[in-house]
Amino acid sequence: MIDFLSNPDWVRPQMDFLIYLQNIRINCSDIFDKIFLSITMVGEFWLPTLICAIVYWCIDFKAGVYLFSLEGFNKLFTYLFKMLACVYRPWILDSRIHPSQLAIPYATGYSFPSGHSAMSSAVLGGCAYLLKHKIWSTILICLVLLVGFSRLWLGVHTPQDVVIGLLTGFSLVFILYPLIDWAEKDRNRYILLTVIVDILTIIALIYIYFYNTYRMDYVAGKLLVNPQALKDDTLITFGYSLGFINGCFLCAKFSPFNPKETPLKQLIIRGIVGSIIVIVLVKYAFKYVLLGGLQVYYAASLAFLIGIMITLVYPIIFIKLEKLIFNYCRRKNE
Protein backbone atom coordinates (compact mmCIF):
# COMPACT_ATOMS: atom_id res chain seq x y z
CA MET A 1 0.00 0.00 0.00
CA ILE A 2 1.32 3.48 -0.90
CA ASP A 3 0.62 5.36 2.35
CA PHE A 4 1.89 8.80 1.29
CA LEU A 5 -1.08 9.16 -1.09
CA SER A 6 -3.38 9.42 1.95
CA ASN A 7 -1.04 11.52 4.08
CA PRO A 8 -3.06 14.38 5.69
CA ASP A 9 -0.35 16.97 4.93
CA TRP A 10 -0.59 16.06 1.26
CA VAL A 11 -4.38 15.70 1.14
CA ARG A 12 -5.47 18.77 3.17
CA PRO A 13 -4.89 21.48 0.51
CA GLN A 14 -6.63 19.27 -2.04
CA MET A 15 -9.65 18.97 0.25
CA ASP A 16 -9.69 22.74 0.69
CA PHE A 17 -9.84 23.09 -3.09
CA LEU A 18 -12.69 20.56 -3.34
CA ILE A 19 -14.60 22.44 -0.63
CA TYR A 20 -14.07 25.68 -2.58
CA LEU A 21 -15.59 24.04 -5.67
CA GLN A 22 -18.30 22.47 -3.54
CA ASN A 23 -19.40 25.87 -2.21
CA ILE A 24 -19.68 27.15 -5.77
CA ARG A 25 -21.60 24.00 -6.82
CA ILE A 26 -24.07 24.28 -3.94
CA ASN A 27 -24.88 27.86 -4.90
CA CYS A 28 -25.36 26.99 -8.56
CA SER A 29 -28.26 25.38 -10.36
CA ASP A 30 -28.37 21.57 -10.61
CA ILE A 31 -28.07 22.01 -14.35
CA PHE A 32 -24.29 22.39 -13.94
CA ASP A 33 -24.11 19.03 -12.15
CA LYS A 34 -26.02 17.46 -15.03
CA ILE A 35 -23.76 19.11 -17.62
CA PHE A 36 -20.58 17.93 -15.89
CA LEU A 37 -22.06 14.47 -15.38
CA SER A 38 -22.67 14.31 -19.13
CA ILE A 39 -19.07 15.38 -19.74
CA THR A 40 -17.75 12.79 -17.30
CA MET A 41 -19.55 10.06 -19.26
CA VAL A 42 -16.88 10.46 -21.95
CA GLY A 43 -14.70 8.41 -19.60
CA GLU A 44 -17.24 5.62 -19.10
CA PHE A 45 -16.79 2.15 -20.63
CA TRP A 46 -19.15 2.22 -23.57
CA LEU A 47 -18.42 5.55 -25.29
CA PRO A 48 -14.61 5.11 -25.59
CA THR A 49 -15.26 1.56 -26.81
CA LEU A 50 -17.64 2.88 -29.46
CA ILE A 51 -15.09 5.47 -30.63
CA CYS A 52 -12.36 2.82 -30.87
CA ALA A 53 -14.67 0.42 -32.70
CA ILE A 54 -15.80 2.92 -35.34
CA VAL A 55 -12.19 3.81 -36.13
CA TYR A 56 -11.19 0.12 -36.13
CA TRP A 57 -14.02 -1.14 -38.36
CA CYS A 58 -14.67 1.82 -40.63
CA ILE A 59 -11.76 4.26 -40.85
CA ASP A 60 -8.27 2.87 -40.28
CA PHE A 61 -7.40 -0.63 -39.01
CA LYS A 62 -3.98 0.20 -37.57
CA ALA A 63 -5.35 3.30 -35.83
CA GLY A 64 -8.16 1.16 -34.39
CA VAL A 65 -5.68 -1.40 -33.04
CA TYR A 66 -3.78 1.47 -31.43
CA LEU A 67 -6.93 2.94 -29.84
CA PHE A 68 -8.18 -0.42 -28.57
CA SER A 69 -4.72 -1.05 -27.13
CA LEU A 70 -4.94 2.31 -25.37
CA GLU A 71 -8.32 1.44 -23.88
CA GLY A 72 -7.23 -2.03 -22.80
CA PHE A 73 -3.83 -1.10 -21.33
CA ASN A 74 -5.34 1.97 -19.67
CA LYS A 75 -7.86 -0.16 -17.80
CA LEU A 76 -5.18 -2.66 -16.77
CA PHE A 77 -2.88 0.03 -15.36
CA THR A 78 -5.64 2.10 -13.76
CA TYR A 79 -7.16 -0.80 -11.85
CA LEU A 80 -3.72 -2.10 -10.87
CA PHE A 81 -2.81 1.34 -9.45
CA LYS A 82 -6.13 1.51 -7.59
CA MET A 83 -5.55 -1.85 -5.94
CA LEU A 84 -1.94 -1.00 -5.06
CA ALA A 85 -2.69 2.45 -3.61
CA CYS A 86 -6.03 1.73 -1.86
CA VAL A 87 -6.88 5.44 -1.52
CA TYR A 88 -10.36 6.22 -0.24
CA ARG A 89 -12.81 8.59 -1.92
CA PRO A 90 -12.69 12.27 -0.89
CA TRP A 91 -15.83 12.12 1.27
CA ILE A 92 -14.28 9.26 3.28
CA LEU A 93 -11.01 11.13 3.74
CA ASP A 94 -12.83 14.31 4.77
CA SER A 95 -16.39 14.41 6.10
CA ARG A 96 -16.79 18.01 4.87
CA ILE A 97 -16.89 16.74 1.28
CA HIS A 98 -20.40 16.13 -0.04
CA PRO A 99 -20.26 14.83 -3.61
CA SER A 100 -23.05 15.32 -6.11
CA GLN A 101 -25.60 12.58 -5.62
CA LEU A 102 -25.88 12.26 -9.40
CA ALA A 103 -22.25 11.11 -9.57
CA ILE A 104 -22.23 8.61 -6.69
CA PRO A 105 -23.33 5.59 -8.81
CA TYR A 106 -20.34 6.20 -11.10
CA ALA A 107 -17.82 6.62 -8.25
CA THR A 108 -17.36 3.24 -6.63
CA GLY A 109 -14.27 1.58 -5.18
CA TYR A 110 -10.95 3.24 -4.53
CA SER A 111 -10.24 6.77 -5.71
CA PHE A 112 -6.64 6.87 -6.98
CA PRO A 113 -6.19 7.37 -9.89
CA SER A 114 -9.27 8.73 -11.64
CA GLY A 115 -10.41 6.09 -14.12
CA HIS A 116 -12.56 8.54 -16.10
CA SER A 117 -9.64 10.96 -16.47
CA ALA A 118 -7.30 8.15 -17.50
CA MET A 119 -9.74 6.69 -20.03
CA SER A 120 -10.57 10.02 -21.68
CA SER A 121 -6.91 11.08 -21.89
CA ALA A 122 -5.95 7.70 -23.38
CA VAL A 123 -8.66 7.36 -26.04
CA LEU A 124 -9.31 11.02 -26.88
CA GLY A 125 -5.62 11.81 -26.46
CA GLY A 126 -4.89 8.96 -28.86
CA CYS A 127 -7.38 10.40 -31.36
CA ALA A 128 -5.73 13.82 -31.05
CA TYR A 129 -2.31 12.24 -31.60
CA LEU A 130 -3.53 10.44 -34.72
CA LEU A 131 -5.33 13.44 -36.19
CA LYS A 132 -2.41 15.85 -35.81
CA HIS A 133 -4.88 18.60 -36.71
CA LYS A 134 -4.37 21.76 -34.69
CA ILE A 135 -8.03 22.67 -34.22
CA TRP A 136 -9.51 19.18 -33.72
CA SER A 137 -6.65 18.02 -31.54
CA THR A 138 -7.06 21.12 -29.36
CA ILE A 139 -10.79 20.47 -29.03
CA LEU A 140 -10.16 16.85 -27.99
CA ILE A 141 -7.53 17.81 -25.40
CA CYS A 142 -9.86 20.48 -23.98
CA LEU A 143 -12.58 17.83 -23.67
CA VAL A 144 -10.14 15.58 -21.81
CA LEU A 145 -9.34 18.39 -19.37
CA LEU A 146 -13.06 19.04 -18.92
CA VAL A 147 -13.58 15.39 -18.00
CA GLY A 148 -10.87 15.74 -15.36
CA PHE A 149 -12.40 18.95 -14.02
CA SER A 150 -15.85 17.34 -13.96
CA ARG A 151 -14.55 14.74 -11.48
CA LEU A 152 -13.44 17.56 -9.19
CA TRP A 153 -16.64 19.57 -9.63
CA LEU A 154 -18.76 16.54 -8.76
CA GLY A 155 -16.63 15.92 -5.67
CA VAL A 156 -15.73 12.32 -6.43
CA HIS A 157 -11.96 12.71 -6.90
CA THR A 158 -9.09 14.76 -5.51
CA PRO A 159 -6.71 16.73 -7.76
CA GLN A 160 -4.02 14.05 -7.27
CA ASP A 161 -6.43 11.41 -8.58
CA VAL A 162 -7.22 13.45 -11.68
CA VAL A 163 -3.65 14.53 -12.45
CA ILE A 164 -2.24 10.99 -12.19
CA GLY A 165 -5.18 9.67 -14.23
CA LEU A 166 -4.46 12.18 -16.98
CA LEU A 167 -0.74 11.42 -16.90
CA THR A 168 -1.43 7.68 -17.12
CA GLY A 169 -3.57 8.08 -20.22
CA PHE A 170 -1.30 10.59 -21.96
CA SER A 171 1.79 8.47 -21.21
CA LEU A 172 0.20 5.46 -22.88
CA VAL A 173 -0.59 7.59 -25.94
CA PHE A 174 3.11 8.14 -26.57
CA ILE A 175 4.31 4.70 -25.42
CA LEU A 176 1.92 2.48 -27.36
CA TYR A 177 2.06 4.08 -30.81
CA PRO A 178 5.70 3.08 -31.49
CA LEU A 179 4.92 -0.35 -30.03
CA ILE A 180 2.05 -0.88 -32.49
CA ASP A 181 4.20 0.53 -35.28
CA TRP A 182 6.92 -2.00 -34.38
CA ALA A 183 4.41 -4.88 -34.43
CA GLU A 184 2.99 -3.79 -37.79
CA LYS A 185 6.40 -4.27 -39.42
CA ASP A 186 6.27 -7.98 -38.59
CA ARG A 187 2.82 -9.16 -37.58
CA ASN A 188 4.20 -12.22 -35.83
CA ARG A 189 5.19 -9.74 -33.13
CA TYR A 190 1.50 -9.35 -32.26
CA ILE A 191 1.56 -12.94 -30.97
CA LEU A 192 4.59 -12.15 -28.83
CA LEU A 193 2.90 -9.04 -27.43
CA THR A 194 -0.29 -11.00 -26.69
CA VAL A 195 1.61 -13.67 -24.75
CA ILE A 196 3.62 -11.11 -22.77
CA VAL A 197 0.57 -9.04 -21.86
CA ASP A 198 -1.44 -12.11 -20.82
CA ILE A 199 1.37 -13.45 -18.63
CA LEU A 200 2.01 -10.09 -16.92
CA THR A 201 -1.73 -9.61 -16.34
CA ILE A 202 -2.02 -13.04 -14.72
CA ILE A 203 0.94 -12.22 -12.45
CA ALA A 204 -0.70 -8.91 -11.49
CA LEU A 205 -3.97 -10.68 -10.69
CA ILE A 206 -2.21 -13.27 -8.53
CA TYR A 207 -0.58 -10.45 -6.56
CA ILE A 208 -3.86 -8.52 -6.21
CA TYR A 209 -5.76 -11.60 -5.03
CA PHE A 210 -3.26 -13.34 -2.79
CA TYR A 211 -0.34 -11.13 -1.76
CA ASN A 212 -1.52 -7.57 -1.34
CA THR A 213 -2.95 -6.54 2.03
CA TYR A 214 -5.93 -4.19 1.98
CA ARG A 215 -7.33 -1.67 4.38
CA MET A 216 -10.28 -2.93 6.42
CA ASP A 217 -11.65 0.20 8.07
CA TYR A 218 -15.06 0.22 9.73
CA VAL A 219 -17.40 3.07 10.67
CA ALA A 220 -20.33 2.20 12.93
CA GLY A 221 -19.67 -1.46 12.24
CA LYS A 222 -19.82 -0.97 8.47
CA LEU A 223 -16.87 -1.72 6.19
CA LEU A 224 -15.97 1.43 4.26
CA VAL A 225 -14.66 -0.41 1.20
CA ASN A 226 -14.93 -4.14 0.58
CA PRO A 227 -11.59 -5.29 -0.88
CA GLN A 228 -13.03 -8.63 -2.03
CA ALA A 229 -15.68 -6.90 -4.13
CA LEU A 230 -13.01 -4.68 -5.68
CA LYS A 231 -10.77 -7.67 -6.40
CA ASP A 232 -13.69 -9.26 -8.23
CA ASP A 233 -14.36 -6.05 -10.19
CA THR A 234 -10.68 -5.93 -11.11
CA LEU A 235 -10.76 -9.50 -12.39
CA ILE A 236 -13.81 -8.72 -14.55
CA THR A 237 -12.28 -5.50 -15.87
CA PHE A 238 -9.00 -7.26 -16.63
CA GLY A 239 -10.97 -9.86 -18.57
CA TYR A 240 -12.71 -7.11 -20.54
CA SER A 241 -9.41 -5.35 -21.29
CA LEU A 242 -7.62 -8.55 -22.30
CA GLY A 243 -10.53 -9.31 -24.63
CA PHE A 244 -9.80 -6.09 -26.53
CA ILE A 245 -6.04 -6.56 -26.56
CA ASN A 246 -6.10 -10.24 -27.52
CA GLY A 247 -8.86 -9.70 -30.08
CA CYS A 248 -7.31 -6.83 -32.00
CA PHE A 249 -3.79 -8.31 -31.84
CA LEU A 250 -5.01 -11.69 -33.14
CA CYS A 251 -7.06 -9.98 -35.83
CA ALA A 252 -3.99 -7.97 -36.86
CA LYS A 253 -2.00 -11.19 -37.17
CA PHE A 254 -4.50 -13.57 -38.77
CA SER A 255 -7.32 -11.51 -40.31
CA PRO A 256 -6.31 -7.89 -40.98
CA PHE A 257 -8.64 -5.81 -43.13
CA ASN A 258 -8.49 -2.41 -44.78
CA PRO A 259 -11.55 -0.15 -44.37
CA LYS A 260 -10.09 2.26 -46.93
CA GLU A 261 -10.69 -0.34 -49.65
CA THR A 262 -14.35 -0.83 -48.65
CA PRO A 263 -17.20 1.09 -50.37
CA LEU A 264 -18.73 3.84 -48.25
CA LYS A 265 -22.17 2.19 -48.21
CA GLN A 266 -20.73 -0.97 -46.69
CA LEU A 267 -18.80 1.04 -44.11
CA ILE A 268 -21.97 2.86 -43.03
CA ILE A 269 -23.88 -0.42 -42.63
CA ARG A 270 -20.90 -1.97 -40.83
CA GLY A 271 -20.66 0.99 -38.47
CA ILE A 272 -24.40 1.15 -37.67
CA VAL A 273 -24.74 -2.59 -36.99
CA GLY A 274 -21.50 -2.62 -35.00
CA SER A 275 -22.53 0.43 -32.96
CA ILE A 276 -25.75 -1.31 -31.93
CA ILE A 277 -23.72 -4.36 -30.91
CA VAL A 278 -21.32 -2.24 -28.84
CA ILE A 279 -24.14 -0.39 -27.07
CA VAL A 280 -25.97 -3.64 -26.30
CA LEU A 281 -22.86 -5.54 -25.21
CA VAL A 282 -20.98 -2.83 -23.35
CA LYS A 283 -23.56 -0.36 -22.06
CA TYR A 284 -26.15 -2.95 -21.03
CA ALA A 285 -24.80 -6.51 -21.12
CA PHE A 286 -21.56 -5.57 -19.37
CA LYS A 287 -23.55 -3.88 -16.61
CA TYR A 288 -25.40 -7.17 -16.14
CA VAL A 289 -22.07 -9.00 -16.03
CA LEU A 290 -20.91 -6.69 -13.22
CA LEU A 291 -24.15 -6.55 -11.27
CA GLY A 292 -25.98 -9.72 -12.27
CA GLY A 293 -24.73 -11.86 -9.42
CA LEU A 294 -22.77 -14.27 -11.63
CA GLN A 295 -19.85 -16.12 -10.11
CA VAL A 296 -16.85 -13.86 -10.66
CA TYR A 297 -14.95 -16.30 -12.88
CA TYR A 298 -17.96 -16.67 -15.20
CA ALA A 299 -18.42 -12.89 -15.23
CA ALA A 300 -14.74 -12.34 -16.10
CA SER A 301 -15.00 -14.91 -18.89
CA LEU A 302 -18.08 -13.16 -20.30
CA ALA A 303 -16.32 -9.80 -20.11
CA PHE A 304 -13.37 -11.30 -22.02
CA LEU A 305 -15.74 -12.66 -24.67
CA ILE A 306 -17.37 -9.23 -25.07
CA GLY A 307 -13.95 -7.76 -25.91
CA ILE A 308 -13.20 -10.64 -28.30
CA MET A 309 -16.61 -10.27 -29.94
CA ILE A 310 -16.04 -6.59 -30.74
CA THR A 311 -12.43 -6.80 -31.94
CA LEU A 312 -12.21 -10.27 -33.54
CA VAL A 313 -15.52 -12.07 -34.08
CA TYR A 314 -17.51 -9.17 -35.53
CA PRO A 315 -14.76 -8.18 -38.02
CA ILE A 316 -14.48 -11.79 -39.25
CA ILE A 317 -18.26 -11.97 -39.64
CA PHE A 318 -18.64 -8.73 -41.58
CA ILE A 319 -15.69 -9.53 -43.83
CA LYS A 320 -17.20 -12.92 -44.76
CA LEU A 321 -20.73 -11.55 -45.13
CA GLU A 322 -19.59 -8.67 -47.33
CA LYS A 323 -17.67 -11.08 -49.56
CA LEU A 324 -20.71 -13.34 -49.85
CA ILE A 325 -22.96 -10.40 -50.71
CA PHE A 326 -20.44 -9.04 -53.22
CA ASN A 327 -20.07 -12.43 -54.94
CA TYR A 328 -23.85 -12.90 -55.01
CA CYS A 329 -24.40 -9.47 -56.59
CA ARG A 330 -21.63 -10.13 -59.14
CA ARG A 331 -23.13 -13.50 -60.18
CA LYS A 332 -26.58 -11.95 -60.42
CA ASN A 333 -25.31 -9.24 -62.77
CA GLU A 334 -23.45 -11.68 -65.02
C-alpha positions, -999 to 999 in steps of 0.1 A, spaced: 0 0 0 13 35 -9 6 54 23 19 88 13 -11 92 -11 -34 94 19 -10 115 41 -31 144 57 -3 170 49 -6 161 13 -44 157 11 -55 188 32 -49 215 5 -66 193 -20 -97 190 2 -97 227 7 -98 231 -31 -127 206 -33 -146 224 -6 -141 257 -26 -156 240 -57 -183 225 -35 -194 259 -22 -197 272 -58 -216 240 -68 -241 243 -39 -249 279 -49 -254 270 -86 -283 254 -104 -284 216 -106 -281 220 -143 -243 224 -139 -241 190 -122 -260 175 -150 -238 191 -176 -206 179 -159 -221 145 -154 -227 143 -191 -191 154 -197 -177 128 -173 -196 101 -193 -169 105 -220 -147 84 -196 -172 56 -191 -168 22 -206 -192 22 -236 -184 55 -253 -146 51 -256 -153 16 -268 -176 29 -295 -151 55 -306 -124 28 -309 -147 4 -327 -158 29 -353 -122 38 -361 -112 1 -361 -140 -11 -384 -147 18 -406 -118 43 -409 -83 29 -403 -74 -6 -390 -40 2 -376 -54 33 -358 -82 12 -344 -57 -14 -330 -38 15 -314 -69 29 -298 -82 -4 -286 -47 -10 -271 -49 23 -254 -83 14 -239 -72 -20 -228 -38 -11 -213 -53 20 -197 -79 -2 -178 -52 -27 -168 -29 0 -154 -56 21 -138 -72 -8 -119 -37 -21 -109 -28 13 -94 -61 15 -76 -55 -18 -59 -19 -10 -51 -27 24 -36 -60 17 -19 -69 54 -15 -104 62 -2 -128 86 -19 -127 123 -9 -158 121 13 -143 93 33 -110 111 37 -128 143 48 -164 144 61 -168 180 49 -169 167 13 -204 161 0 -203 148 -36 -230 153 -61 -256 126 -56 -259 123 -94 -222 111 -96 -222 86 -67 -233 56 -88 -203 62 -111 -178 66 -83 -174 32 -66 -143 16 -52 -109 32 -45 -102 68 -57 -66 69 -70 -62 74 -99 -93 87 -116 -104 61 -141 -126 85 -161 -96 110 -165 -73 81 -175 -97 67 -200 -106 100 -217 -69 111 -219 -59 77 -234 -87 74 -260 -93 110 -269 -56 118 -265 -49 90 -289 -74 104 -314 -57 138 -311 -23 122 -316 -35 104 -347 -53 134 -362 -24 158 -358 -49 186 -367 -44 218 -347 -80 227 -342 -95 192 -337 -66 180 -315 -71 211 -294 -108 205 -290 -102 168 -280 -75 178 -254 -99 205 -240 -126 178 -237 -101 156 -218 -93 184 -194 -131 190 -189 -136 154 -180 -109 157 -154 -124 190 -140 -159 173 -140 -146 147 -115 -134 176 -92 -166 196 -96 -188 165 -88 -166 159 -57 -157 123 -64 -120 127 -69 -91 148 -55 -67 167 -78 -40 141 -73 -64 114 -86 -72 135 -117 -37 145 -124 -22 110 -122 -52 97 -142 -45 122 -170 -7 114 -169 -14 77 -171 -36 81 -202 -13 106 -220 18 85 -212 2 55 -229 -6 76 -259 31 81 -266 43 47 -254 19 25 -274 21 41 -308 57 31 -315 49 -3 -300 21 -9 -325 42 5 -353 69 -20 -344 44 -49 -344 30 -38 -378 64 -43 -394 63 -80 -386 28 -92 -376 42 -122 -358 52 -97 -331 15 -93 -323 16 -129 -310 46 -122 -288 29 -90 -274 -3 -110 -267 16 -137 -248 36 -111 -228 6 -90 -219 -14 -121 -208 14 -135 -186 20 -101 -169 -17 -96 -163 -20 -130 -147 9 -122 -125 -7 -89 -115 -40 -107 -107 -22 -133 -85 -6 -105 -66 -39 -85 -62 -58 -116 -50 -33 -133 -28 -3 -111 -18 -15 -76 -13 -29 -65 20 -59 -42 20 -73 -17 44 -103 -29 64 -117 2 81 -151 2 97 -174 31 107 -203 22 129 -197 -15 122 -198 -10 85 -169 -17 62 -160 14 43 -147 -4 12 -149 -41 6 -116 -53 -9 -130 -86 -20 -157 -69 -41 -130 -47 -57 -108 -77 -64 -137 -93 -82 -144 -60 -102 -107 -59 -111 -108 -95 -124 -138 -87 -145 -123 -55 -159 -90 -73 -166 -110 -99 -186 -127 -71 -205 -94 -54 -213 -76 -86 -223 -105 -93 -246 -98 -61 -265 -60 -66 -266 -61 -102 -275 -89 -97 -301 -73 -68 -320 -38 -83 -318 -50 -117 -331 -71 -100 -358 -40 -80 -369 -20 -112 -372 -45 -136 -388 -73 -115 -403 -63 -79 -410 -86 -58 -431 -85 -24 -448 -115 -1 -444 -101 23 -469 -107 -3 -496 -143 -8 -487 -172 11 -504 -187 38 -482 -222 22 -482 -207 -10 -467 -188 10 -441 -220 29 -430 -239 -4 -426 -209 -20 -408 -207 10 -385 -244 11 -377 -247 -26 -370 -215 -26 -350 -225 4 -330 -257 -13 -319 -237 -44 -309 -213 -22 -288 -241 -4 -271 -260 -36 -263 -229 -55 -252 -210 -28 -234 -236 -4 -221 -261 -30 -210 -248 -65 -211 -216 -56 -194 -236 -39 -166 -254 -72 -161 -221 -90 -160 -209 -67 -132 -241 -65 -113 -260 -97 -123 -247 -119 -94 -228 -143 -116 -198 -161 -101 -169 -139 -107 -150 -163 -129 -180 -167 -152 -184 -129 -152 -147 -123 -161 -150 -149 -189 -181 -132 -203 -163 -98 -201 -134 -113 -220 -157 -127 -247 -174 -92 -251 -140 -78 -259 -132 -106 -283 -166 -103 -299 -160 -66 -307 -124 -68 -319 -122 -103 -335 -155 -121 -341 -175 -92 -355 -148 -82 -380 -145 -118 -392 -183 -120 -396 -186 -87 -416 -157 -95 -438 -172 -129 -448 -207 -115 -451 -196 -87 -473 -177 -111 -496 -207 -133 -499 -230 -104 -507 -204 -90 -532 -201 -124 -549 -238 -129 -550 -244 -95 -566 -216 -101 -591 -231 -135 -602 -266 -119 -604 -253 -92 -628 -235 -117 -650 
